[in-house]
Amino acid sequence: MLSKRILPNEDIQEVRTLYKEAFPEGEQIPYERLLQLIGEMNLDVSAYYENGSFASDFVGFTIVYPGKKYNWFWYFAVRPELRGKGYGQQILSQLIEKYKDGTNILDMESPRQECENQAQRKRRQAFYKRNGFRDTNVYKSFDGFEFTIMMMGNGTFTMQDYDDILADLKRFWWKD
């Protein structure tokens, strides 16, 4: 699978569309602001294509925030019609290889929260566990969604770590 790093303010329509479809509105940064943040925060945004050609079919995208202490696998999405066909596994394997020298984290909607998509959340958590992540048992709620942090690498992850990352992100978020 071929990946293409997206540059600051580079608007890839397939990424924009999937971003808006794959994540609840409450979990999204306005897309135009997200494009600006790529450069400001040094986000690693990549689009993935099958068959090794940018002219081939778009599969999905990732957004990684390479922070001071952790690489945060922030957004990760595969086109809905391609899910369950091994593409997510391929993309995650590439990310893990790229960031193998650091400690990697991701947040996901908590499978312990009662909700309509609880079974989907449990499958997602099992997928990450199969790929070497572990649940840190650190939970935080935003706008009615409970999130948990999954981690790969050495060390521990605490609520203070979560708060520190969010404080770092806020330096950029509300900047005009």
N, C-alpha and C positions, 0 to 999 in steps of 0.2 A: 504494500500500500504506500502510495506517495503522499507526502505531506508538503504543504506550502505555508510558510510563515506569512502571516498577514501583517503588513506594515501599518504604522500610525495613519489614521484617517482613510485607509483603503477599505472601501465598502464592497464586500463580496455578497451579492444578493442571496446566494444559497445559504450563507452563514446567517445573514439577517433574518431570513424566513424561518430557518430551523430554530434559531435562538428564541424568536417570538412564539413559535409553536411548542417548543419542548419544555419551557419553564413557565410556571405561573407568573402572572404579571407582578405579584408581590415579591418575587425573587429576582426580578430583572432590574438592571440599571437601564435607564433610557438608552437605546442603542446608539444614538448620536454621541452621547456622553461616553459610552463604552469605547467607541472608536477613538475619542480623544485620549482616554485613559491608557490606551495601548502604549503610546509614547511616554506619557507622564509617569506611568508606573512601571515601565519596562515589562509590560505583560507579554507573555509568549502566547500568541493566538495563532493557531494553525488550523487549516482546512485539510481534509483528507479525501483522497480520490482513489478509486479502485483501478486496477489494470496499469498502474504506474505511469499514468499520463494525466496532465492537468486538463486535457480535452475530454477525458473520460468522466464517468459519473461521480458526482459529489456524494460522499458517504456521511461525513459528519465534521465536527470541529471540537477543539479543546481550547480552553483559556487557562493558563497557569500563571499564578502570581509568584514569582521567585522572591520570596521574602528574606528577611535577615536570618531567620532561624529555620524556617520551613519553606518548602515549595508547596504552595497551595494549589491543588488541582481544582480550580474554581468552578469552571463550567465544562461539561463533557456531554455531548449529544450525538446520537446517530439518527439518521432519517428513520421515521417510524416504520416504513415498509421494509427496512433492512435490518431491523432489530431481531435478535435471535438467530442470526446467520453467521456469527463469528466476527463481525466487523468491530464491535465494541471491544472484543478481546484483543484483536490486532492493534487497535488504536491504543488501548491501555498498555499493552506490552511495549509499544514504541515509547510511550511517555515514561514508563518505569525505567526503561533502558536509558533514555536521555537524562533522567534525573537520578540515576542509581547511586550517585555519590552523596546525595543529600537525604534529609528526612522529609518525607512527603506526607501531606495531609489532604483530606478532602472533607467537605461537609455534605451531608445528605439528609433528606427528610427522614426523621426518626421512625423506625419501624415499630416503636413501642407506642406511638401516638395513635389513638383511635381515629380512623379516617376511612374514606371510601377506597383509597388506593393502598391500604396497609399491606396486602399481599404483594403488590408491586414493589413496595419499599423493602420488604423482607427478601425478595428475589435480588434486588439491587445490592443489599447488604451482603448477601451470600456470594454474589459475583465478586465484590471487592475482597471479601475474606479469602475466596479461592485464589485470588491474585496477590495475596501476601499482606493485605491491610488488616489491621485489628481495630476493634472498637475501643475508643479511649474512655467511654462512659462519661464524656463531657457533653452536656446538652445545653442548648440555648434556644429560646423561643423568640420569634419575630412575626408580628402580624398574624398570630394564630397558628403558625407553622413551628413545629419543634424540629430542631436539627441536632444531629450528633456528628462528632468528628471521628473519622477513620484515619488511621496512621500507619505508615510504613517506614521503618528505619529504627534507629536507636533512640533511646530516651523515653520520656513520658510527655504527655500533653495535658495541661491543666486549664481550668477556667481562666486563670490569669494569662496564659498563653493566648487563648481565644480573644480575651479583651485587648491584649496588646496588638494582635493582628488587626482587629477591628479599628482600634485607635489609629494605627498606621494607615489603614485604608481611608479613614475619614479625612485624613489630611488632603486627600485627592478628591474624594467624593463630592464634597460641597464647595469645591473651589470653582469660581466663576471664570 
